[in-house]
């Protein structure tokens, strides 16, 4: 999911996972939310009429609670990502965004790490820096033991974000 800023720049936020709703905030609030979702492969979509969704929420407390939980999770994810993106230095922004994306979109890897497939271009877009600067920060984070870089993946070490375990630190 990406948002387009007033100056025309696209800002990467996160991936949607299969079965995850998109556009729920706009549907429930009846306010426009300018984001784009791009499918990287064949996909199926289900469009639900706003009025039908709202009526279902009014009629069934379980549906309303499920929608409220989805909205709360989305809000938490967004606030957490914005917090990470406003860190004062690039190193902290890169690590914060990686940790956020790892929890939201990564796969658990052992007891205290997450495997994440993400491009340096996407990370650069998420932190507002060039791919070259992000590459340098990724190398520094690897040297510090916070991540391990691999082919088409980053292993984000620690969680929920204390010191990295010594058993997974790259030597």
Backbone as JSON Lines, residues from 0, in Angstrom:
{"i":0,"aa":"X","n":[0.85,-1.16,0.0],"ca":[0.0,0.0,0.0],"c":[0.9,1.23,0.0]}
{"i":1,"aa":"X","n":[0.56,2.18,-0.81],"ca":[1.33,3.42,-0.89],"c":[0.36,4.59,-0.88]}
{"i":2,"aa":"X","n":[0.81,5.69,-0.33],"ca":[0.03,6.93,-0.36],"c":[0.75,7.91,-1.27]}
{"i":3,"aa":"X","n":[-0.01,8.7,-2.01],"ca":[0.58,9.73,-2.87],"c":[0.47,11.06,-2.15]}
{"i":4,"aa":"X","n":[1.63,11.69,-1.93],"ca":[1.66,12.97,-1.24],"c":[1.25,14.09,-2.19]}
{"i":5,"aa":"X","n":[0.97,15.27,-1.63],"ca":[0.54,16.41,-2.43],"c":[1.55,16.78,-3.51]}
{"i":6,"aa":"X","n":[2.85,16.53,-3.25],"ca":[3.87,16.88,-4.25],"c":[4.07,15.78,-5.3]}
{"i":7,"aa":"X","n":[3.23,14.73,-5.26],"ca":[3.28,13.68,-6.26],"c":[4.13,12.47,-5.89]}
{"i":8,"aa":"X","n":[4.85,12.54,-4.79],"ca":[5.69,11.4,-4.38],"c":[4.83,10.29,-3.8]}
{"i":9,"aa":"X","n":[5.18,9.03,-4.13],"ca":[4.53,7.87,-3.53],"c":[5.33,7.44,-2.32]}
{"i":10,"aa":"X","n":[4.64,7.17,-1.21],"ca":[5.28,6.72,0.02],"c":[4.79,5.32,0.32]}
{"i":11,"aa":"X","n":[5.71,4.38,0.36],"ca":[5.38,2.98,0.64],"c":[5.05,2.83,2.12]}
{"i":12,"aa":"X","n":[3.97,2.11,2.43],"ca":[3.61,1.86,3.81],"c":[3.76,0.39,4.18]}
{"i":13,"aa":"X","n":[3.11,-0.47,3.45],"ca":[3.14,-1.89,3.8],"c":[2.49,-2.71,2.72]}
{"i":14,"aa":"X","n":[2.62,-4.01,2.85],"ca":[1.95,-4.94,1.95],"c":[0.63,-5.34,2.57]}
{"i":15,"aa":"X","n":[-0.31,-5.7,1.73],"ca":[-1.53,-6.35,2.2],"c":[-1.32,-7.84,2.05]}
{"i":16,"aa":"X","n":[-1.78,-8.58,3.01],"ca":[-1.68,-10.04,2.94],"c":[-2.99,-10.59,2.4]}
{"i":17,"aa":"X","n":[-2.97,-11.81,1.82],"ca":[-4.2,-12.38,1.29],"c":[-5.32,-12.39,2.34]}
{"i":18,"aa":"X","n":[-6.49,-11.99,1.9],"ca":[-7.65,-11.98,2.79],"c":[-7.8,-10.72,3.62]}
{"i":19,"aa":"X","n":[-6.83,-9.83,3.57],"ca":[-6.88,-8.61,4.37],"c":[-7.72,-7.56,3.65]}
{"i":20,"aa":"X","n":[-8.62,-6.89,4.37],"ca":[-9.45,-5.88,3.72],"c":[-8.65,-4.62,3.39]}
{"i":21,"aa":"X","n":[-9.0,-3.99,2.31],"ca":[-8.44,-2.69,1.93],"c":[-9.61,-1.74,1.75]}
{"i":22,"aa":"X","n":[-9.42,-0.5,2.13],"ca":[-10.47,0.49,1.95],"c":[-11.51,0.51,3.06]}
{"i":23,"aa":"X","n":[-11.29,-0.25,4.12],"ca":[-12.28,-0.33,5.19],"c":[-12.45,1.02,5.9]}
{"i":24,"aa":"X","n":[-11.36,1.74,6.08],"ca":[-11.43,3.05,6.75],"c":[-12.35,3.98,5.96]}
{"i":25,"aa":"X","n":[-12.15,4.03,4.65],"ca":[-13.0,4.89,3.82],"c":[-14.45,4.46,3.87]}
{"i":26,"aa":"X","n":[-14.67,3.16,3.84],"ca":[-16.05,2.65,3.83],"c":[-16.77,3.0,5.13]}
{"i":27,"aa":"X","n":[-16.12,2.81,6.26],"ca":[-16.77,3.04,7.55],"c":[-16.9,4.53,7.83]}
{"i":28,"aa":"X","n":[-15.87,5.3,7.51],"ca":[-15.89,6.73,7.83],"c":[-16.6,7.57,6.79]}
{"i":29,"aa":"X","n":[-16.79,7.02,5.57],"ca":[-17.35,7.74,4.44],"c":[-16.49,8.96,4.08]}
{"i":30,"aa":"X","n":[-15.16,8.8,4.29],"ca":[-14.19,9.83,3.92],"c":[-13.2,9.24,2.92]}
{"i":31,"aa":"X","n":[-12.74,10.03,1.97],"ca":[-11.78,9.49,1.0],"c":[-10.42,9.25,1.66]}
{"i":32,"aa":"X","n":[-9.76,8.19,1.28],"ca":[-8.41,7.89,1.77],"c":[-7.55,7.6,0.55]}
{"i":33,"aa":"X","n":[-6.71,8.54,0.15],"ca":[-5.97,8.41,-1.11],"c":[-4.77,7.46,-0.99]}
{"i":34,"aa":"X","n":[-5.01,6.19,-1.17],"ca":[-3.93,5.19,-1.2],"c":[-4.1,4.32,-2.43]}
{"i":35,"aa":"X","n":[-3.01,3.73,-2.85],"ca":[-3.02,2.81,-3.98],"c":[-2.61,1.43,-3.49]}
{"i":36,"aa":"X","n":[-3.24,0.43,-4.03],"ca":[-2.83,-0.95,-3.8],"c":[-2.46,-1.53,-5.15]}
{"i":37,"aa":"X","n":[-1.27,-2.13,-5.22],"ca":[-0.77,-2.7,-6.46],"c":[-0.62,-4.19,-6.26]}
{"i":38,"aa":"X","n":[-1.2,-4.98,-7.16],"ca":[-1.07,-6.44,-7.08],"c":[0.18,-6.85,-7.85]}
{"i":39,"aa":"X","n":[1.01,-7.67,-7.22],"ca":[2.22,-8.16,-7.86],"c":[1.99,-9.48,-8.58]}
{"i":40,"aa":"X","n":[0.8,-10.02,-8.48],"ca":[0.46,-11.28,-9.1],"c":[-1.04,-11.27,-9.35]}
{"i":41,"aa":"X","n":[-1.55,-12.33,-9.95],"ca":[-2.99,-12.44,-10.11],"c":[-3.65,-12.38,-8.75]}
{"i":42,"aa":"X","n":[-4.78,-11.73,-8.67],"ca":[-5.5,-11.66,-7.4],"c":[-6.99,-11.58,-7.67]}
{"i":43,"aa":"X","n":[-7.75,-11.83,-6.65],"ca":[-9.19,-11.68,-6.7],"c":[-9.58,-10.62,-5.69]}
{"i":44,"aa":"X","n":[-10.57,-9.83,-6.04],"ca":[-11.06,-8.82,-5.1],"c":[-12.55,-9.02,-4.89]}
{"i":45,"aa":"X","n":[-12.99,-8.57,-3.76],"ca":[-14.4,-8.6,-3.42],"c":[-14.78,-7.19,-3.02]}
{"i":46,"aa":"X","n":[-15.71,-6.63,-3.71],"ca":[-16.17,-5.28,-3.39],"c":[-17.49,-5.39,-2.64]}
{"i":47,"aa":"X","n":[-17.53,-4.71,-1.49],"ca":[-18.74,-4.7,-0.67],"c":[-19.29,-3.28,-0.68]}
{"i":48,"aa":"X","n":[-20.54,-3.14,-0.96],"ca":[-21.19,-1.85,-0.96],"c":[-21.14,-1.25,0.44]}
{"i":49,"aa":"X","n":[-20.77,0.01,0.55],"ca":[-20.64,0.68,1.84],"c":[-21.93,0.6,2.66]}
{"i":50,"aa":"X","n":[-23.05,0.87,2.03],"ca":[-24.32,0.87,2.76],"c":[-24.65,-0.51,3.33]}
{"i":51,"aa":"X","n":[-24.34,-1.55,2.59],"ca":[-24.59,-2.91,3.08],"c":[-23.69,-3.2,4.28]}
{"i":52,"aa":"X","n":[-22.41,-2.81,4.19],"ca":[-21.48,-3.02,5.3],"c":[-21.95,-2.28,6.55]}
{"i":53,"aa":"X","n":[-22.31,-1.04,6.4],"ca":[-22.76,-0.24,7.55],"c":[-24.03,-0.84,8.15]}
{"i":54,"aa":"X","n":[-24.95,-1.29,7.32],"ca":[-26.17,-1.91,7.82],"c":[-25.86,-3.2,8.57]}
{"i":55,"aa":"X","n":[-24.93,-4.0,8.04],"ca":[-24.53,-5.23,8.74],"c":[-23.92,-4.91,10.1]}
{"i":56,"aa":"X","n":[-23.14,-3.84,10.17],"ca":[-22.54,-3.44,11.44],"c":[-23.62,-2.99,12.43]}
{"i":57,"aa":"X","n":[-24.63,-2.3,11.95],"ca":[-25.72,-1.86,12.83],"c":[-26.53,-3.04,13.35]}
{"i":58,"aa":"X","n":[-26.72,-4.04,12.49],"ca":[-27.6,-5.16,12.83],"c":[-26.91,-6.25,13.63]}
{"i":59,"aa":"X","n":[-25.59,-6.37,13.53],"ca":[-24.9,-7.5,14.14],"c":[-23.67,-7.0,14.9]}
{"i":60,"aa":"X","n":[-23.74,-7.08,16.23],"ca":[-22.65,-6.62,17.08],"c":[-21.33,-7.33,16.8]}
{"i":61,"aa":"X","n":[-21.4,-8.63,16.44],"ca":[-20.17,-9.38,16.16],"c":[-19.49,-8.82,14.91]}
{"i":62,"aa":"X","n":[-20.26,-8.45,13.9],"ca":[-19.69,-7.85,12.7],"c":[-19.07,-6.5,13.04]}
{"i":63,"aa":"X","n":[-19.79,-5.7,13.82],"ca":[-19.28,-4.39,14.22],"c":[-17.99,-4.53,15.01]}
{"i":64,"aa":"X","n":[-17.92,-5.51,15.92],"ca":[-16.71,-5.73,16.71],"c":[-15.56,-6.19,15.82]}
{"i":65,"aa":"X","n":[-15.83,-7.07,14.86],"ca":[-14.78,-7.52,13.94],"c":[-14.23,-6.36,13.13]}
{"i":66,"aa":"X","n":[-15.1,-5.49,12.64],"ca":[-14.67,-4.32,11.89],"c":[-13.88,-3.39,12.8]}
{"i":67,"aa":"X","n":[-14.34,-3.18,14.03],"ca":[-13.62,-2.32,14.97],"c":[-12.21,-2.87,15.24]}
{"i":68,"aa":"X","n":[-12.09,-4.18,15.39],"ca":[-10.76,-4.78,15.62],"c":[-9.85,-4.57,14.41]}
{"i":69,"aa":"X","n":[-10.38,-4.76,13.21],"ca":[-9.58,-4.54,12.01],"c":[-9.12,-3.08,11.91]}
{"i":70,"aa":"X","n":[-10.04,-2.16,12.21],"ca":[-9.69,-0.74,12.16],"c":[-8.66,-0.39,13.24]}
{"i":71,"aa":"X","n":[-8.8,-0.96,14.42],"ca":[-7.84,-0.7,15.5],"c":[-6.45,-1.22,15.12]}
{"i":72,"aa":"X","n":[-6.39,-2.41,14.53],"ca":[-5.11,-2.96,14.11],"c":[-4.48,-2.08,13.04]}
{"i":73,"aa":"X","n":[-5.28,-1.67,12.07],"ca":[-4.77,-0.81,11.01],"c":[-4.27,0.52,11.59]}
{"i":74,"aa":"X","n":[-5.01,1.09,12.51],"ca":[-4.61,2.34,13.14],"c":[-3.31,2.16,13.9]}
{"i":75,"aa":"X","n":[-3.2,1.08,14.65],"ca":[-1.96,0.79,15.39],"c":[-0.79,0.68,14.43]}
{"i":76,"aa":"X","n":[-0.97,-0.09,13.34],"ca":[0.09,-0.26,12.35],"c":[0.52,1.08,11.77]}
{"i":77,"aa":"X","n":[-0.45,1.91,11.42],"ca":[-0.16,3.2,10.81],"c":[0.55,4.13,11.78]}
{"i":78,"aa":"X","n":[0.07,4.23,13.0],"ca":[0.7,5.09,14.0],"c":[2.13,4.6,14.28]}
{"i":79,"aa":"X","n":[2.31,3.3,14.4],"ca":[3.63,2.75,14.66],"c":[4.57,3.07,13.5]}
{"i":80,"aa":"X","n":[4.11,2.92,12.27],"ca":[4.95,3.21,11.12],"c":[5.28,4.7,11.04]}
{"i":81,"aa":"X","n":[4.32,5.56,11.3],"ca":[4.59,7.0,11.29],"c":[5.61,7.35,12.38]}
{"i":82,"aa":"X","n":[5.47,6.73,13.54],"ca":[6.44,6.97,14.62],"c":[7.84,6.58,14.16]}
{"i":83,"aa":"X","n":[7.95,5.42,13.5],"ca":[9.26,4.97,13.02],"c":[9.81,5.91,11.95]}
{"i":84,"aa":"X","n":[8.93,6.41,11.08],"ca":[9.37,7.28,9.99],"c":[9.81,8.65,10.48]}
{"i":85,"aa":"X","n":[9.47,9.03,11.7],"ca":[9.84,10.34,12.21],"c":[11.04,10.31,13.14]}
{"i":86,"aa":"X","n":[11.71,9.15,13.23],"ca":[12.95,9.09,14.01],"c":[13.91,10.14,13.48]}
{"i":87,"aa":"X","n":[14.77,10.65,14.35],"ca":[15.63,11.77,13.98],"c":[16.78,11.39,13.04]}
{"i":88,"aa":"X","n":[17.26,10.14,13.08],"ca":[18.35,9.79,12.16],"c":[17.94,8.63,11.27]}
{"i":89,"aa":"X","n":[18.61,8.54,10.13],"ca":[18.25,7.55,9.12],"c":[18.43,6.13,9.63]}
{"i":90,"aa":"X","n":[19.46,5.87,10.41],"ca":[19.7,4.53,10.94],"c":[18.5,4.06,11.76]}
{"i":91,"aa":"X","n":[18.0,4.91,12.63],"ca":[16.85,4.56,13.47],"c":[15.59,4.4,12.63]}
{"i":92,"aa":"X","n":[15.42,5.23,11.58],"ca":[14.25,5.1,10.71],"c":[14.28,3.78,9.95]}
{"i":93,"aa":"X","n":[15.44,3.42,9.41],"ca":[15.54,2.16,8.67],"c":[15.25,0.99,9.58]}
{"i":94,"aa":"X","n":[15.86,0.95,10.76],"ca":[15.63,-0.16,11.68],"c":[14.18,-0.2,12.14]}
{"i":95,"aa":"X","n":[13.6,0.94,12.43],"ca":[12.21,0.98,12.86],"c":[11.26,0.49,11.79]}
{"i":96,"aa":"X","n":[11.47,0.92,10.55],"ca":[10.61,0.48,9.46],"c":[10.79,-1.02,9.22]}
{"i":97,"aa":"X","n":[12.03,-1.51,9.27],"ca":[12.26,-2.95,9.11],"c":[11.55,-3.75,10.19]}
{"i":98,"aa":"X","n":[11.64,-3.3,11.42],"ca":[10.97,-4.01,12.52],"c":[9.46,-4.0,12.33]}
{"i":99,"aa":"X","n":[8.93,-2.87,11.93],"ca":[7.49,-2.78,11.7],"c":[7.06,-3.71,10.58]}
{"i":100,"aa":"X","n":[7.73,-3.64,9.45],"ca":[7.37,-4.49,8.32],"c":[7.57,-5.96,8.64]}
{"i":101,"aa":"X","n":[8.58,-6.27,9.43],"ca":[8.83,-7.67,9.8],"c":[7.66,-8.24,10.59]}
{"i":102,"aa":"X","n":[7.17,-7.48,11.54],"ca":[6.05,-7.96,12.36],"c":[4.76,-8.03,11.54]}
{"i":103,"aa":"X","n":[4.53,-7.03,10.7],"ca":[3.29,-6.98,9.92],"c":[3.31,-7.95,8.74]}
{"i":104,"aa":"X","n":[4.46,-8.04,8.04],"ca":[4.51,-8.8,6.8],"c":[5.56,-9.89,6.76]}
{"i":105,"aa":"X","n":[6.37,-10.03,7.8],"ca":[7.44,-11.03,7.79],"c":[6.98,-12.38,8.27]}
{"i":106,"aa":"X","n":[7.93,-13.31,8.27],"ca":[7.68,-14.66,8.76],"c":[8.58,-14.9,9.97]}
{"i":107,"aa":"X","n":[8.03,-15.47,11.05],"ca":[8.88,-15.77,12.2],"c":[10.03,-16.68,11.78]}
{"i":108,"aa":"X","n":[11.2,-16.4,12.34],"ca":[12.4,-17.18,12.05],"c":[13.07,-17.49,13.39]}
{"i":109,"aa":"X","n":[12.76,-18.65,13.94],"ca":[13.28,-18.97,15.26],"c":[12.55,-18.21,16.34]}
{"i":110,"aa":"X","n":[13.09,-18.24,17.55],"ca":[12.39,-17.63,18.69],"c":[12.44,-16.11,18.74]}
{"i":111,"aa":"X","n":[13.4,-15.5,18.06],"ca":[13.53,-14.04,18.22],"c":[14.02,-13.36,16.95]}
{"i":112,"aa":"X","n":[13.47,-13.73,15.81],"ca":[13.83,-13.08,14.56],"c":[12.68,-13.22,13.57]}
{"i":113,"aa":"X","n":[12.69,-12.35,12.57],"ca":[11.67,-12.35,11.53],"c":[12.37,-12.28,10.19]}
{"i":114,"aa":"X","n":[11.91,-13.08,9.23],"ca":[12.43,-13.04,7.87],"c":[11.52,-12.15,7.04]}
{"i":115,"aa":"X","n":[12.13,-11.26,6.29],"ca":[11.37,-10.26,5.55],"c":[11.92,-10.15,4.13]}
{"i":116,"aa":"X","n":[11.06,-10.27,3.14],"ca":[11.44,-10.04,1.75],"c":[11.01,-8.63,1.39]}
{"i":117,"aa":"X","n":[11.99,-7.77,1.19],"ca":[11.7,-6.37,0.86],"c":[12.87,-5.83,0.06]}
{"i":118,"aa":"X","n":[12.58,-4.97,-0.9],"ca":[13.65,-4.39,-1.71],"c":[14.21,-3.14,-1.02]}
{"i":119,"aa":"X","n":[15.45,-2.83,-1.34],"ca":[16.04,-1.6,-0.81],"c":[15.29,-0.38,-1.34]}
{"i":120,"aa":"X","n":[14.74,-0.48,-2.54],"ca":[13.94,0.62,-3.09],"c":[12.71,0.87,-2.23]}
{"i":121,"aa":"X","n":[12.03,-0.22,-1.8],"ca":[10.85,-0.06,-0.95],"c":[11.23,0.53,0.41]}
{"i":122,"aa":"X","n":[12.34,0.07,0.97],"ca":[12.79,0.62,2.25],"c":[13.1,2.11,2.09]}
{"i":123,"aa":"X","n":[13.79,2.46,0.99],"ca":[14.13,3.86,0.74],"c":[12.87,4.71,0.65]}
{"i":124,"aa":"X","n":[11.85,4.2,-0.04],"ca":[10.6,4.93,-0.13],"c":[9.92,5.08,1.22]}
{"i":125,"aa":"X","n":[10.03,4.07,2.05],"ca":[9.38,4.11,3.36],"c":[10.07,5.05,4.33]}
{"i":126,"aa":"X","n":[11.38,5.26,4.18],"ca":[12.1,6.12,5.12],"c":[12.44,7.49,4.54]}
{"i":127,"aa":"X","n":[12.14,7.69,3.25],"ca":[12.4,8.98,2.63],"c":[13.88,9.25,2.38]}
{"i":128,"aa":"X","n":[14.59,8.25,1.86],"ca":[16.02,8.4,1.57],"c":[16.33,7.69,0.26]}
{"i":129,"aa":"X","n":[17.54,7.91,-0.23],"ca":[17.94,7.24,-1.47],"c":[18.27,5.78,-1.19]}
{"i":130,"aa":"X","n":[18.21,4.95,-2.23],"ca":[18.54,3.54,-2.08],"c":[20.0,3.38,-1.66]}
{"i":131,"aa":"X","n":[20.88,4.25,-2.14],"ca":[22.29,4.17,-1.78],"c":[22.5,4.44,-0.28]}
{"i":132,"aa":"X","n":[21.81,5.43,0.24],"ca":[21.93,5.73,1.69],"c":[21.34,4.6,2.51]}
{"i":133,"aa":"X","n":[20.23,4.04,2.05],"ca":[19.62,2.9,2.76],"c":[20.57,1.71,2.76]}
{"i":134,"aa":"X","n":[21.24,1.46,1.63],"ca":[22.2,0.37,1.56],"c":[23.29,0.53,2.61]}
{"i":135,"aa":"X","n":[23.82,1.74,2.76],"ca":[24.85,2.0,3.78],"c":[24.31,1.76,5.19]}
{"i":136,"aa":"X","n":[23.08,2.18,5.43],"ca":[22.49,1.97,6.77],"c":[22.23,0.49,7.03]}
{"i":137,"aa":"X","n":[21.81,-0.25,6.0],"ca":[21.6,-1.69,6.17],"c":[22.92,-2.38,6.55]}
{"i":138,"aa":"X","n":[24.0,-1.98,5.92],"ca":[25.32,-2.55,6.25],"c":[25.69,-2.23,7.69]}
{"i":139,"aa":"X","n":[25.42,-1.0,8.11],"ca":[25.72,-0.61,9.5],"c":[24.86,-1.39,10.49]}
{"i":140,"aa":"X","n":[23.58,-1.58,10.16],"ca":[22.69,-2.36,11.04],"c":[23.13,-3.81,11.11]}
{"i":141,"aa":"X","n":[23.63,-4.34,10.01],"ca":[24.14,-5.72,10.02],"c":[25.38,-5.81,10.9]}
{"i":142,"aa":"X","n":[26.29,-4.84,10.78],"ca":[27.49,-4.82,11.62],"c":[27.14,-4.73,13.11]}
{"i":143,"aa":"X","n":[26.06,-4.01,13.42],"ca":[25.63,-3.85,14.81],"c":[24.87,-5.07,15.32]}
{"i":144,"aa":"X","n":[24.55,-6.03,14.44],"ca":[23.87,-7.24,14.87],"c":[22.36,-7.15,14.92]}
{"i":145,"aa":"X","n":[21.78,-6.09,14.33],"ca":[20.32,-5.94,14.35],"c":[19.64,-6.69,13.22]}
{"i":146,"aa":"X","n":[20.37,-6.91,12.12],"ca":[19.82,-7.6,10.96],"c":[20.88,-8.5,10.36]}
{"i":147,"aa":"X","n":[20.44,-9.43,9.52],"ca":[21.33,-10.2,8.65],"c":[20.8,-10.05,7.24]}
{"i":148,"aa":"X","n":[21.67,-9.66,6.34],"ca":[21.27,-9.48,4.95],"c":[21.48,-10.79,4.2]}
{"i":149,"aa":"X","n":[20.54,-11.14,3.36],"ca":[20.63,-12.33,2.54],"c":[20.08,-12.03,1.16]}
{"i":150,"aa":"X","n":[20.11,-13.02,0.3],"ca":[19.6,-12.84,-1.05],"c":[18.09,-12.71,-1.0]}
{"i":151,"aa":"X","n":[17.57,-11.56,-1.41],"ca":[16.14,-11.27,-1.43],"c":[15.47,-11.39,-0.07]}
{"i":152,"aa":"X","n":[16.21,-11.22,1.0],"ca":[15.58,-11.24,2.33],"c":[16.45,-10.52,3.33]}
{"i":153,"aa":"X","n":[15.82,-10.08,4.38],"ca":[16.51,-9.49,5.52],"c":[16.0,-10.21,6.75]}
{"i":154,"aa":"X","n":[16.89,-10.68,7.57],"ca":[16.52,-11.29,8.84],"c":[16.61,-10.2,9.89]}
{"i":155,"aa":"X","n":[15.47,-9.84,10.47],"ca":[15.4,-8.8,11.5],"c":[15.5,-9.52,12.84]}
{"i":156,"aa":"X","n":[16.55,-9.21,13.59],"ca":[16.88,-9.96,14.8],"c":[16.39,-9.22,16.03]}
{"i":157,"aa":"X","n":[15.92,-10.01,17.0],"ca":[15.4,-9.45,18.24],"c":[13.9,-9.37,18.16]}
{"i":158,"aa":"X","n":[13.28,-9.24,19.25],"ca":[11.85,-9.1,19.17],"c":[11.23,-9.39,20.52]}
{"i":159,"aa":"X","n":[10.24,-8.67,20.89],"ca":[9.84,-7.46,20.2],"c":[10.83,-6.31,20.34]}
{"i":160,"aa":"X","n":[12.0,-6.49,20.16],"ca":[12.99,-5.46,19.89],"c":[13.86,-5.09,21.06]}
{"i":161,"aa":"X","n":[14.38,-6.11,21.7],"ca":[15.47,-5.93,22.65],"c":[16.78,-6.15,21.93]}
{"i":162,"aa":"X","n":[17.78,-6.55,22.67],"ca":[19.08,-6.84,22.07],"c":[18.99,-8.13,21.25]}
{"i":163,"aa":"X","n":[19.75,-8.21,20.17],"ca":[19.71,-9.42,19.36],"c":[20.28,-10.61,20.12]}
{"i":164,"aa":"X","n":[19.7,-11.79,19.94],"ca":[20.26,-12.97,20.59],"c":[21.62,-13.3,19.98]}
{"i":165,"aa":"X","n":[22.56,-13.72,20.8],"ca":[23.9,-13.99,20.31],"c":[23.96,-15.14,19.34]}
{"i":166,"aa":"X","n":[23.02,-16.09,19.44],"ca":[23.05,-17.27,18.57],"c":[22.74,-16.96,17.12]}
{"i":167,"aa":"X","n":[22.07,-15.83,16.82],"ca":[21.75,-15.51,15.44],"c":[22.59,-14.36,14.91]}
{"i":168,"aa":"X","n":[23.46,-13.79,15.72],"ca":[24.3,-12.7,15.29],"c":[25.29,-13.18,14.24]}
{"i":169,"aa":"X","n":[25.44,-12.42,13.16],"ca":[26.39,-12.78,12.12],"c":[27.79,-12.44,12.6]}
{"i":170,"aa":"X","n":[28.72,-13.34,12.41],"ca":[30.1,-13.11,12.85],"c":[30.97,-12.79,11.67]}
